[in-house]
Amino acid sequence: MTMTDYYTLGDPVADTKAPDGPIETRWERRRFGAKLVNPANKRKLSVIVVGTGLAGGSAAATLGELGYQVKSYCYQDSPRRAHSIAAQGGINAAKNYRNDGDSVHRLFYDTVKGGDFRSRESNVHRLAQISVQIIDQCVAQGVPFAREYGGLLDTRSFGGAQVSRTFYARGQTGQQLLLGAYQALERQIAAGTVQMHDRHEMLELIVVDGRARGIVVRDLVTGEITTEFADAVVLASGGYGNVFFLSTNAKGCNVTASWRAHRKGALFANPCYTQIHPTCIPVSGDHQSKLTLMSESLRNDGRVWVPKAKGDTRTPADIPEDERDYYLERIYPAFGNLVPRDIASRAAKNVCDEGRGVGPGGLGVYLDFAAAIGRLGRDAVEAKYGNLFEMYQRITGEDPYTTPMRIYPAVHYTMGGLWVDYDLQSTIPGLFVIGEANFSDHGANRLGASALMQGLADGYFVLPNTIGDYLAAGPFPKLDADNAEVAQARKQVEDRIAKLLSIDGDRTVDSFHRELGRIMWEYCGMERTDAGLRKAISEIRELKAEFWQRAKVPGDGEGLNQSLERAGRVADFFELAELMCIDALHREESCGGHFRAESQTEEGEAQRDDERFSYVAAWEFGGDLPVLHKEDLTFEYVHPSQRSYK
Ligand SMILES: Cc1cc2nc3c(=O)[nH]c(=O)nc-3n(C[C@H](O)[C@H](O)[C@H](O)COP(=O)(O)OP(=O)(O)OC[C@H]3O[C@@H](n4cnc5c(N)ncnc54)[C@H](O)[C@@H]3O)c2cc1C
């Protein structure tokens, strides 16, 4: 098949909200240029926020505080069980408390470079500026960040940076930040500005007269389907790494909210940019349904190594120093163990491919704390990473204080997501997308500790400023269930549920998901090739057809039915997976988390092709034939170069 059998080319897409001029003042000028809504009018305007993670929770709380009527939704039994709670290592901010040369400009520079020059300069600069406000906001809420002896907030280093700018709360930073956002949200719930609907799943977007005006939700406990209206809709529904089945994401993470919006007209940007995290506990068997992250913060003190000799099966303690290869320190002396994730993951894969991997199947490398324990003492290491060490020991039965951890790369984060402009508005007017669900700031590779920063920047600071520019034209006409577009959206949900329940096949939804994940990992994982991606697309299409013939979805739709929930999510993963492979196939370059085997330097590093691919690939839904819209990227401040961490 030729490329044009996989997609068609549409008109370019432009970010019309992005201000120009000096980058330092762009955000200030956009805020000044945006229309305002006066406090009395805010009370007449309503906003639906789907998701209560760091992005959605902070957004709903802030919009409520501003005076809007907010309706908040999540599928968990409590907003504070959103996947953000799992975040471990920390959150970046350019505070420069350490006086080690950090600045807004350096965070901006590191992020654009770390993303392999595939993100927008304006967005990234705004993110770096806002990073300093986030820390103040969270401290004011009482988030217990780690402190130094003198009382100042402590920081540590994360990959892709030579400064120490990551604020943390042991290995539970996400939990502490989410509790902060959750308290702010609860305050608004008590004040009556936010109505909370937990255990509700958004299954469709309602678009009326070209504007996003609501959602169709299913009450996961009673099975009741309702239509909910507002003047604007915000999706903060997280990432889609679970398309790979095995990932570090919470099992519930899915793409349904974003995918439904995509099918209704929202462009989906850079779907193939997946982050494979280098330090996860290796897969241990066929029955595993989830992988566990060992935070990147561990690479501050842990040294990564493998034996120098192939097939060396001695225990780590029996391998003398001069027979070990600390390969990251050797290949990348400037950044050592703290190279960015895409680089560290590929390096781990390379040494394992050479036959030097450790542990069962040779798919593992050591992360060794012996030197840190010798230098700092066990107590100091325990104070920093105690909960992570405990988690590792519980899962593997090995004590990382006395024997090195074994780690291997795993799917962790998705840089792709719904396309948004500088205001975080999608291509559907009135539909805003924040947090991991959008594609905005990380280019082809996100730096560690930058997801929490982006989610909170979007929710606490960006969206509350930009959404007013849209809402100033509201309130929009009242809607009811009889409206033709509303009724159609509802019917789409009902038909789909009925269809899933009627298949009555003989194969579990999980087994389809596992097989889809295997295809994705093999052909659209750490390394992709033209032939492999074509094969993946045809295998996914076959498996999708089989799913609709053979999937077994027991029970009915009248009450709690987790099999039905899962079936709907897996059905959407099939469509997304196809688009991811088409996106990966069309991008005949390597960049960040997208490594095309055909496009590498002689040293095996990723080879970008700026001439042909310096753009955001924004896809319009087109079934088997999606339409590609390109948004050209321009760089005025950080000039694209071959990334070097040597
Ligand atoms: C193990 C782990 C550790 C991490 N550690 C770090 C770290 O240290 N630092 C860092 O910066 N990043 C880290 N990350 C990444 C970071 O945690 C996530 O990117 C971030 O928390 C995503 O936040 P979010 O608010 O966008 O989405 P989420 O926290 O995933 O929240 C999504 C919300 O949307 C809701 N939702 C989704 N779909 C629907 C639907 N259809 N209907 C109704 N509700 C829906 C969910 O109920 C949930 O409330 C880590 C990720 C993992 C997996």
The ligand as an SDF file (V2000), in Angstrom:
LIG
                    3D

 53 58  0  0  0  0  0  0  0  0999 V2000
    3.4380    5.8450   38.1560 C   0  0  0  0  0  0  0  0  0  0  0  0
    3.5120    7.2470   37.6300 C   0  0  0  0  0  0  0  0  0  0  0  0
    4.3260    8.1790   38.2420 C   0  0  0  0  0  0  0  0  0  0  0  0
    4.4080    9.4780   37.7610 C   0  0  0  0  0  0  0  0  0  0  0  0
    5.2210   10.3840   38.3800 N   0  0  0  0  0  0  0  0  0  0  0  0
    5.2940   11.6460   37.9180 C   0  0  0  0  0  0  0  0  0  0  0  0
    6.1250   12.6150   38.5560 C   0  0  0  0  0  0  0  0  0  0  0  0
    6.7740   12.3420   39.5480 O   0  0  0  0  0  0  0  0  0  0  0  0
    6.1430   13.8650   38.0450 N   0  0  0  0  0  0  0  0  0  0  0  0
    5.4290   14.2300   36.9450 C   0  0  0  0  0  0  0  0  0  0  0  0
    5.4790   15.3870   36.5430 O   0  0  0  0  0  0  0  0  0  0  0  0
    4.6100   13.3310   36.3380 N   0  0  0  0  0  0  0  0  0  0  0  0
    4.5340   12.0670   36.7900 C   0  0  0  0  0  0  0  0  0  0  0  0
    3.7210   11.1580   36.1570 N   0  0  0  0  0  0  0  0  0  0  0  0
    2.8020   11.6230   35.1030 C   0  0  0  0  0  0  0  0  0  0  0  0
    1.6050   12.3120   35.7460 C   0  0  0  0  0  0  0  0  0  0  0  0
    1.2350   11.6370   36.9190 O   0  0  0  0  0  0  0  0  0  0  0  0
    0.3880   12.3790   34.8350 C   0  0  0  0  0  0  0  0  0  0  0  0
    0.7600   12.8140   33.5700 O   0  0  0  0  0  0  0  0  0  0  0  0
   -0.6270   13.3750   35.3900 C   0  0  0  0  0  0  0  0  0  0  0  0
   -0.9070   13.0850   36.7370 O   0  0  0  0  0  0  0  0  0  0  0  0
   -1.9000   13.3900   34.5680 C   0  0  0  0  0  0  0  0  0  0  0  0
   -2.8130   14.2480   35.2070 O   0  0  0  0  0  0  0  0  0  0  0  0
   -4.1950   14.6040   34.5460 P   0  0  0  0  0  0  0  0  0  0  0  0
   -4.9000   15.4890   35.5230 O   0  0  0  0  0  0  0  0  0  0  0  0
   -3.9800   15.1190   33.1820 O   0  0  0  0  0  0  0  0  0  0  0  0
   -4.9640   13.2120   34.4000 O   0  0  0  0  0  0  0  0  0  0  0  0
   -5.3190   12.0470   35.4650 P   0  0  0  0  0  0  0  0  0  0  0  0
   -4.6890   12.2460   36.7860 O   0  0  0  0  0  0  0  0  0  0  0  0
   -5.0600   10.7710   34.7410 O   0  0  0  0  0  0  0  0  0  0  0  0
   -6.8650   12.2170   35.6830 O   0  0  0  0  0  0  0  0  0  0  0  0
   -7.8080   11.8650   34.7080 C   0  0  0  0  0  0  0  0  0  0  0  0
   -9.1830   12.1250   35.2620 C   0  0  0  0  0  0  0  0  0  0  0  0
  -10.1180   12.0250   34.2110 O   0  0  0  0  0  0  0  0  0  0  0  0
  -11.2000   11.2130   34.6030 C   0  0  0  0  0  0  0  0  0  0  0  0
  -11.7430   10.6020   33.3930 N   0  0  0  0  0  0  0  0  0  0  0  0
  -11.0640   10.0590   32.3510 C   0  0  0  0  0  0  0  0  0  0  0  0
  -11.9150    9.6570   31.4040 N   0  0  0  0  0  0  0  0  0  0  0  0
  -13.1440    9.9470   31.8510 C   0  0  0  0  0  0  0  0  0  0  0  0
  -14.4420    9.7640   31.3090 C   0  0  0  0  0  0  0  0  0  0  0  0
  -14.6300    9.2230   30.1020 N   0  0  0  0  0  0  0  0  0  0  0  0
  -15.4830   10.1720   32.0580 N   0  0  0  0  0  0  0  0  0  0  0  0
  -15.3300   10.7330   33.2870 C   0  0  0  0  0  0  0  0  0  0  0  0
  -14.1190   10.9350   33.8220 N   0  0  0  0  0  0  0  0  0  0  0  0
  -13.0480   10.5460   33.1180 C   0  0  0  0  0  0  0  0  0  0  0  0
  -10.6360   10.2500   35.6120 C   0  0  0  0  0  0  0  0  0  0  0  0
  -11.6710    9.7740   36.4440 O   0  0  0  0  0  0  0  0  0  0  0  0
   -9.6510   11.1660   36.3450 C   0  0  0  0  0  0  0  0  0  0  0  0
  -10.3390   11.8870   37.3430 O   0  0  0  0  0  0  0  0  0  0  0  0
    3.6560    9.8500   36.6260 C   0  0  0  0  0  0  0  0  0  0  0  0
    2.8320    8.9100   35.9970 C   0  0  0  0  0  0  0  0  0  0  0  0
    2.7860    7.6100   36.4760 C   0  0  0  0  0  0  0  0  0  0  0  0
    1.9780    6.6120   35.7370 C   0  0  0  0  0  0  0  0  0  0  0  0
  1  2  1  0
  2  3  1  0
  2 52  2  0
  3  4  2  0
  4  5  1  0
  4 50  1  0
  5  6  2  0
  6  7  1  0
  6 13  1  0
  7  8  2  0
  7  9  1  0
  9 10  1  0
 10 11  2  0
 10 12  1  0
 12 13  2  0
 13 14  1  0
 14 15  1  0
 14 50  1  0
 15 16  1  0
 16 17  1  0
 16 18  1  0
 18 19  1  0
 18 20  1  0
 20 21  1  0
 20 22  1  0
 22 23  1  0
 23 24  1  0
 24 25  2  0
 24 26  1  0
 24 27  1  0
 27 28  1  0
 28 29  2  0
 28 30  1  0
 28 31  1  0
 31 32  1  0
 32 33  1  0
 33 34  1  0
 33 48  1  0
 34 35  1  0
 35 36  1  0
 35 46  1  0
 36 37  1  0
 36 45  1  0
 37 38  2  0
 38 39  1  0
 39 40  1  0
 39 45  2  0
 40 41  1  0
 40 42  2  0
 42 43  1  0
 43 44  2  0
 44 45  1  0
 46 47  1  0
 46 48  1  0
 48 49  1  0
 50 51  2  0
 51 52  1  0
 52 53  1  0
M  END
$$$$
